[in-house]
């Protein structure tokens, strides 16, 4: 199709192209252009009445997400061509007429159903029962739009779609940002909407990362039948499965995943949620939680499932940044043979872990706890340490209730 240099990968048979420098309101563009700014007021009013926005959390390093109705809205830095999604929205031209060049080529390959704005693409996703769609921060490149305006209008557009339609099978809408500094712009826009969230919505849709009370057990856990802990195998159709496998394969291309299990341990979960509640109150509005990877061997799996992590046994392999429990940003670090040795059947194991990194400093050999924030007050400590404050790849925590083993990945070469 002659599309080298643009988006040249699509999972299913729908792809949309949009990039008009006049586009201001993604997701409801035609309505905005036809009716003027009052459509924004209508959308904001709709959002305020229904309380469809959830709280913001950081699920991975460089990723924020929030619930918008039944939709999980995500913003992340990365390369959109490497995303795993049913639909990818590609921005390549300065006009959206889809009559020539790359736009025409994509249209011919994807079909005329996606010729309209993203609002219509979301409807098409619902109609075809797609579960996920990725799009860039349209307008922040050559079009030169104000990033804050783009962020607001993107989220308003999704909110407008959710407020006017049942979302059906559509579960994830993800904005993939090429320029890292734009991530904070979208984060601020997402945070503004937390004030519009109704208590009813929060308790219904907030999920594991945003439970109202620290002791709540996630409502989507399976029936445990009094069994502690309980491992529930994720199915490929589940959004959690797609998220986990996508993050794993970003840096572990040569492995094959056999299964992903949800670790359900009520005691560990309540302890972790209580600690998170305290840290959130202490640190204010910063994102204290990240999803990271932890290597292990088959013999340690039952112990971690039952008792969690034990920072008294740091790094069977290394303790370069302190004597705590180590977690990696990228799966490839944890999947390395030296850190995750296979069992007798060739299977290897990695946990995807919720970690309370909070405020962190650089670690070093010999640390038994995080360093003090202020030498004048030695009792006020950082929450964790890392290998690099500006570009962290490793985090270390020194309290066992700072981490919850959420998913167990079993894989092999």
C-alpha positions in Angstrom: 0.0 0.0 0.0 3.0 2.3 0.1 2.6 3.3 3.7 6.2 3.1 4.9 7.1 5.6 7.6 3.5 5.8 8.9 1.4 3.3 10.7 2.0 0.0 9.1 0.4 -2.5 11.3 -3.1 -3.3 12.1 -4.6 -6.2 13.9 -8.1 -6.3 12.4 -9.9 -4.8 9.4 -10.6 -1.3 10.6 -8.1 1.5 10.6 -8.9 5.2 10.7 -6.9 8.2 9.6 -7.4 11.7 10.9 -5.2 14.9 11.1 -6.9 18.1 10.2 -5.3 21.2 11.7 -8.8 22.6 12.1 -9.9 19.7 14.3 -10.5 20.9 17.9 -12.9 18.4 19.3 -11.9 14.8 18.9 -14.7 12.4 19.2 -17.5 14.9 18.5 -15.9 17.0 15.8 -18.8 17.3 13.5 -21.1 18.4 16.3 -18.6 21.0 17.5 -18.0 22.5 14.0 -21.7 22.6 13.3 -23.0 23.9 16.7 -20.1 25.9 18.1 -18.8 26.0 21.7 -22.2 25.3 23.2 -21.6 21.6 22.5 -18.7 21.7 25.0 -21.0 23.1 27.6 -23.5 20.4 26.9 -20.9 17.7 27.2 -19.6 19.2 30.5 -23.1 19.4 31.8 -23.7 15.8 30.8 -20.6 14.7 32.5 -21.4 16.6 35.7 -24.9 15.1 35.8 -23.9 11.5 35.3 -20.5 11.6 37.2 -18.9 9.4 34.6 -15.3 10.1 35.3 -13.3 7.9 37.7 -10.1 8.6 39.6 -6.7 8.7 37.9 -4.1 6.1 38.6 -0.7 5.1 37.2 -0.8 1.5 36.0 2.7 1.4 34.5 5.6 3.8 34.4 4.7 6.4 31.8 1.0 5.4 31.8 -2.1 7.0 33.4 -5.6 5.7 33.2 -9.1 6.5 34.5 -12.6 5.1 34.0 -15.0 7.1 31.8 -18.2 5.2 32.3 -17.5 1.6 31.4 -14.5 2.6 29.3 -10.9 2.4 30.6 -9.3 5.6 29.2 -5.5 5.3 29.1 -2.7 7.8 28.2 0.8 6.5 27.7 4.1 7.4 26.1 5.3 5.1 23.3 5.2 4.1 19.7 1.7 3.6 18.5 2.8 1.2 15.7 3.8 -1.3 18.5 0.5 -1.2 20.3 -1.7 -4.2 20.5 -5.3 -3.1 19.8 -8.2 -4.1 17.6 -8.2 -0.6 16.0 -5.5 1.9 15.6 -6.2 5.5 14.6 -3.4 6.9 12.4 -2.6 10.6 12.0 -0.7 11.3 8.8 -2.2 14.2 6.8 -3.2 17.8 7.3 -6.7 17.2 6.0 -9.3 14.6 6.8 -10.9 14.2 3.4 -9.3 10.8 2.8 -9.3 11.4 -0.9 -5.6 11.3 -1.7 -2.2 10.1 -0.6 -1.8 8.1 2.6 -5.3 8.9 3.7 -6.7 7.4 0.5 -4.6 4.3 0.8 -5.7 3.6 4.4 -9.3 4.3 3.5 -9.1 1.8 0.6 -7.5 -0.8 2.9 -9.9 -0.3 5.8 -13.2 0.5 4.1 -15.4 3.6 4.0 -17.0 3.0 7.3 -14.2 4.9 9.1 -14.3 8.0 6.9 -16.1 10.1 9.6 -14.5 11.5 12.8 -13.4 9.4 15.8 -16.9 9.7 17.3 -18.1 7.5 14.4 -15.1 5.2 14.7 -16.1 4.5 18.3 -19.6 3.7 17.1 -18.1 1.4 14.4 -16.0 -0.4 17.1 -19.1 -1.0 19.1 -21.0 -2.3 16.1 -18.2 -4.7 15.2 -17.7 -5.7 18.8 -14.1 -4.5 19.0 -12.7 -4.1 22.5 -9.8 -1.6 22.2 -8.7 1.4 20.1 -5.5 3.4 20.1 -5.0 6.9 18.8 -2.3 9.5 18.9 -2.6 13.0 20.5 -4.1 14.4 17.3 -3.3 18.0 16.6 -0.2 18.3 18.8 2.3 17.7 15.9 2.4 19.7 12.7 -1.0 21.1 13.3 0.4 23.1 16.2 -2.6 22.9 18.5 -2.3 23.7 22.2 -1.7 20.4 23.9 -3.9 21.3 26.8 -6.8 22.0 24.5 -6.2 18.7 22.6 -6.2 16.8 25.9 -9.4 18.5 27.1 -11.2 17.9 23.8 -10.0 14.3 23.5 -11.4 13.5 27.0 -14.5 15.5 26.4 -15.1 13.6 23.1 -14.8 10.2 24.9 -17.1 11.4 27.6 -19.6 12.6 25.1 -19.6 9.2 23.4 -19.9 7.3 26.7 -22.7 9.6 27.9 -24.8 9.2 24.8 -24.3 5.5 24.0 -23.9 2.1 25.6 -20.3 1.2 24.9 -21.0 -2.5 24.2 -17.8 -4.5 23.8 -15.6 -1.4 23.7 -13.5 -1.4 26.8 -10.3 0.5 26.2 -9.5 3.8 24.5 -5.8 4.6 24.6 -4.0 7.8 23.6 -0.3 7.0 22.7 2.0 10.0 23.0 5.3 10.3 21.2 6.5 13.4 23.1 7.0 12.5 26.8 6.3 16.1 28.1 2.7 15.8 26.8 2.0 13.0 29.3 1.8 15.5 32.2 -0.6 17.7 30.1 -3.0 14.8 29.7 -2.6 13.9 33.3 -3.6 17.4 34.5 -6.7 17.3 32.2 -7.7 13.9 33.6 -7.2 15.1 37.2 -9.6 18.0 36.6 -12.4 15.6 35.9 -12.1 13.8 39.2 -14.1 16.6 40.8 -17.0 15.6 38.5 -17.1 12.0 39.8 -20.1 11.0 41.8 -19.7 8.6 44.8 -22.0 6.1 43.1 -19.9 6.0 40.0 -16.6 5.8 42.0 -17.8 2.7 44.0 -19.2 1.0 40.8 -16.4 1.6 38.3 -13.2 2.5 40.1 -11.8 -1.1 40.1 -8.7 -2.4 41.9 -6.6 0.7 41.5 -9.2 3.1 42.9 -11.3 1.3 45.5 -13.1 3.7 47.8 -12.0 2.1 51.0 -8.6 0.5 51.6 -10.1 -2.8 52.8 -12.4 -3.5 49.8 -11.9 -6.7 47.9 -12.1 -6.0 44.1 -15.6 -6.8 42.9 -14.3 -8.6 39.8 -12.4 -11.2 41.7 -13.8 -14.7 41.2 -15.6 -16.7 43.8 -12.8 -17.9 46.1 -14.8 -20.5 48.0 -13.0 -19.6 51.2 -9.7 -20.6 49.5 -6.7 -18.3 50.4 -4.9 -17.6 48.2 -6.9 -18.2 45.0 -5.4 -18.2 41.4 -7.9 -17.3 38.7 -6.6 -17.8 35.1 -7.2 -14.8 32.8 -8.8 -15.4 29.4 -7.5 -13.8 26.2 -10.8 -11.9 25.7 -10.4 -10.1 29.0 -9.0 -6.5 28.9 -6.6 -7.3 31.8 -5.1 -10.1 29.8 -4.5 -7.9 26.8 -2.9 -5.2 28.9 -0.6 -7.6 30.7 0.5 -9.5 27.6 1.0 -6.2 25.7 3.3 -4.8 28.3 5.2 -8.1 28.6 5.8 -8.4 24.8 7.0 -4.8 24.5 10.4 -6.0 25.7 10.1 -9.8 25.7 9.5 -10.7 22.0 11.2 -14.1 22.1 9.1 -15.7 24.8 5.7 -17.5 24.6 3.2 -16.9 27.4 1.5 -20.1 28.5 -0.9 -18.5 31.0 -1.6 -15.4 33.1 -3.2 -15.9 36.6 -4.8 -13.4 38.8 -3.5 -13.7 42.4 -6.4 -13.2 44.9 -5.3 -13.0 48.5 -7.6 -11.0 50.7 -5.3 -10.6 53.7 -2.4 -9.3 51.5 -4.8 -7.1 49.5 -6.3 -5.4 52.6 -2.8 -4.8 54.0 -1.6 -3.3 50.8 -4.7 -1.1 50.4 -4.4 0.3 53.9 -0.7 1.2 53.2 -1.7 2.9 49.9 -4.4 4.9 51.6 -1.9 6.2 54.2 0.7 7.0 51.5 -1.9 8.8 49.3 -2.9 11.0 52.3 0.8 11.7 53.2 2.0 12.5 49.7 -0.9 14.5 48.4 -1.9 14.2 44.7 1.2 12.5 43.3 0.8 9.0 41.8 2.1 6.6 44.4 1.4 3.3 42.7 3.1 1.6 39.7 2.7 -1.8 38.0 6.2 -3.4 37.8 7.7 -6.8 37.2 9.3 -9.1 39.7 11.4 -12.2 38.8 11.1 -15.4 40.7 11.6 -19.2 40.4 9.0 -21.9 40.6 9.9 -22.9 44.1 9.1 -19.3 45.4 5.7 -19.0 43.7 3.6 -20.7 46.4 5.3 -18.7 49.2 4.7 -15.4 47.3 1.1 -16.2 46.6 0.5 -17.0 50.3 2.7 -14.5 52.1 3.7 -11.9 49.6 7.2 -10.5 49.3 9.9 -10.8 51.9 12.4 -7.9 51.8 14.6 -9.7 54.3 15.8 -11.9 51.4 17.0 -9.3 48.9 18.3 -10.2 45.5 19.3 -13.8 45.4 21.1 -12.2 42.5 22.0 -8.7 43.6 21.4 -5.9 46.1 23.1 -3.0 44.4 20.6 -0.4 45.5 19.7 -1.7 49.0 18.6 -4.7 50.9 14.9 -4.7 49.9 12.6 -6.2 47.3 13.4 -5.4 43.7 11.0 -4.6 40.9 11.7 -3.8 37.2 10.0 -1.4 34.8 10.6 -3.6 31.8 9.7 -7.3 31.7 13.0 -8.2 29.8 15.0 -7.4 32.9 13.1 -9.8 35.1 12.9 -12.4 32.3 16.7 -12.6 32.0 18.0 -16.2 32.6 20.1 -15.2 35.5 17.1 -13.7 37.4 14.3 -16.0 36.3 15.6 -19.5 36.0 13.3 -22.1 34.3 11.9 -25.1 36.1 12.5 -28.7 35.1 9.9 -28.3 32.3 11.4 -25.1 30.9 8.8 -22.8 32.3 9.7 -19.4 33.8 7.7 -17.1 36.1 7.3 -13.4 36.5 4.9 -11.4 38.7 3.2 -8.2 37.6 3.1 -6.3 40.9 1.3 -3.3 42.3 4.1 -1.3 44.0 3.9 1.7 46.2 6.9 3.6 44.9 5.7 7.0 46.2 8.5 9.5 46.6 11.8 7.9 45.8 15.5 8.6 46.0 18.5 6.9 44.4 19.6 3.8 46.2 23.0 2.3 47.0 24.6 -0.7 48.5 24.0 -1.3 52.1 20.7 0.5 52.5 18.3 -1.2 54.9 15.6 1.5 54.5 15.0 4.5 52.3 17.1 7.5 53.1 15.7 10.6 54.9 14.2 13.3 52.8 15.7 16.0 55.1 18.8 15.5 57.3 17.2 17.8 59.8 14.4 15.2 60.2 15.8 11.7 60.0 12.4 10.1 60.7 10.8 11.4 57.5 11.9 8.9 54.9 11.4 8.4 51.2 9.0 5.7 50.3 11.4 3.7 48.0 14.6 3.9 46.1 15.6 3.5 42.4 18.6 3.1 40.2 18.0 6.5 38.5 15.6 9.2 39.7 15.1 10.7 36.2 14.9 7.5 34.1 14.1 4.7 36.6 14.4 1.1 35.5 14.5 -0.5 38.9 12.6 0.2 42.2 13.4 -1.2 45.6 10.9 -1.2 48.6 11.8 -2.1 52.2 8.3 -2.8 53.6 6.5 -6.0 52.5 3.1 -4.2 52.4 4.4 -1.8 49.8 3.8 -4.5 47.1 0.9 -6.8 46.0 1.6 -9.6 43.5 -1.4 -9.1 41.2 -0.6 -11.3 38.2 1.6 -14.4 37.7 2.9 -14.9 34.2 4.1 -18.4 33.2 6.1 -18.4 30.0 8.9 -20.2 28.1 11.3 -19.7 25.3 
